[in-house]
């Protein structure tokens, strides 16, 4: 997977144009190998691979449509799942854009309170590979991971090995909750264990 070096920000929008080095094969579902990041410290893996159920009778944890109905979203009048925060206070949302070939691409936007930028993106690919749904995000604050739900769709069925299907990706590289807490606590006396270690010792003293 290739990453875009350096940090580039604009007050409105940043368009990523880098192409992943190890992208998936045309005619097969788009996946994490097609994702391009703004910063090189992040990685994407398929938490639930392509082929998730696309009906309410299937796996509600891997079908984005089911997740919307089960946990609530703007579509059902419940909690907005297309806007989450990481442990540093940045906001993330997903959006689809129509780009090259008139196909739908998927991107995750990041907002730090001043600037909005494209954090990660998966571009559509000729002859017909695209992501036509991508509606949900979930941030695991303890583990420092961002989960996203997307649906691949091929509009040239004669050239593809699939028609459509959901998969769930997870992005690693965010500060974990422990990282943030460690940074926010004052250091102990020289030679002493850190504040988190002292708290753990008090909670679980040695026998």
Buried (B, 14 or more C-beta within 10 A) or exposed (E): BBBBEEEEEEEEEBEBEBEBEEBBEEBBBBBBBBBBBBBBEBBBBBBBBBBBBBEEEBBBBBBBBBBBBBBBBEEEEEEEBBBBEBBEEBBBBBEBBEBEBEBBBBBBBBBEEEEBBBBBBBBBBEBBBBBBBBBBBBBBBEEBBBBBBBBBBBBEEEEBEBEBBBBBBBBBBBBBEEEBBBEEEEEEEEEEEEBEEEEEEEEEEEE
